Amino acid sequence: MASELHVDAIKHSGGTSAVSIDSAGVVDLSVNNNITMFQINTTLTISSSTPSTITDWTEVNSQSTFGFKRVGSNVNVSSGVFTVSRLGVYRVYLQLQCYNQGGSAEARYFQADLRFTPNGGSMIVGDFSAPLPVLQSSYTYNTLTRMMYQNFNHANDNIVAQLATSSSGNNYVKGGDGSSGYESFIVFEWLCPPVA
């Protein structure tokens, strides 16, 4: 004989809600739901092979403007340095819409890095590069994406996004207008508790 357990919510003995189940059977692990997104505000000009940190970030946090609101605990950014308010393993996703103007020098590589610094130690980086050729007299576009898993297990762990290019000509990363849409963005998704 099958047994049934009829509950709407499961709570910790301290009173905090951990799991809820709605009438359709959808299970919500509210404490585990944490997603924060930021957009690049204005278009960036990139013309150096020395990596530079992207500092012009604004949180994407409006249903009516962006169709997205922060879920759960937030991620903080100051001068391009991201820190988390809740420790854990995060999936970090970076998408950059890059382009050059027709007639400018093509870029043998357009580099996008996610540089992680654990607990005040040395920066850990894995470079990602893609070419940005000049294909005709008008603009040429490319989209760079980067996804990494990072273990934030100390309060001062941080991550930055940096850019570089092989071209001395001007290449660009498209920014949003600050009010709607977001062409270039970074997303932090909490996956599980931190690993010691």
Secondary structure, DSSP 8 states (H G I E B T S, - for coil): -------SEEE-TTS-EEEEE-TT--EE-GGG--EEEEEE-S-EEE--SS-EE---EEE--BHHHHSB--BSS-EEEETTEEEESS-EEEEEEEEEEEEE-TTS--EEEEEEEEEEE-TTS--EEEEEEEEE---SSS-EEEEEEEEEEEEE-STT-EEEEEEEES-SS-EEE----SSS--SSEEEEEEEE----
